[in-house]
């Protein structure tokens, strides 16, 4: 978890740096064609905490699926390989153990996506201006984007909540779909391959591309996305994960784990 938080935090910073902070840091303040008023405007726009946070997701969207499943999913496989899960099963029962493991896995996946973004915002708010601009130069176009212009903190909480929910759903799906395998590498490769295949396929279908996981994660720019679409995708991931995990549970009852 600590590794995921660190990596995503760094990627958030580099995303914001490549799109906004580099200009803010290296602007030529002595340029002849730059008036005091224009300089103040550029520094205000480039040094605004809300602008910086909003530009911090370009790189994280590349690995968010791996980030959601990395902290905890592999432990399920590790417990199975080391037969440590027998101790938990003896104490609480097989089905209860599986349910608790799925829930803990989902919580870890959700935290892995939302904690780095929250820490990034808090860190930027210490060093940059937390000023509400009217209007904001950079504004989200996606779901509830209008909320950012009036109450940006509430919008940030909304994005963090949506990322937590998505991470929760991805982690449960990944654990369920890979529960038949005993090698840790399968947890990552199978889940990531399914994500890439799904997103590439659905992104080429008009009217359905909004259901791509990348669109759900990068909710700030997903113009055609609705709340019901987000609920549907998350629900589908959770249901698939639960169904496959239950099938694995029945298989283990018959064949042993």
Secondary structure, DSSP 8 states (H G I E B T S, - for coil): -HHHHHHHHHHHHHHHIIIIIHHHHH--TT-TT--HHHHHHHHHHHTBHHHHHHTS-TTGGGTHHHHHHHTTHHHHHHHHHHTTHHHHHHHH-HHHHHHHHHHHHHHHHHHHHHHHHHHHHHHHHHHSB----SS-SS---STTTHHHHH-HHHHHHHHHHHHHHHHHHHHHHHHHHTTT---HHHHHHHHHHHHHHHHHHHTTSTTTGGGSHHHHHTGGG-TT--HHHHHHHHHHHHHHHHHHHHHHHHHHHHH--
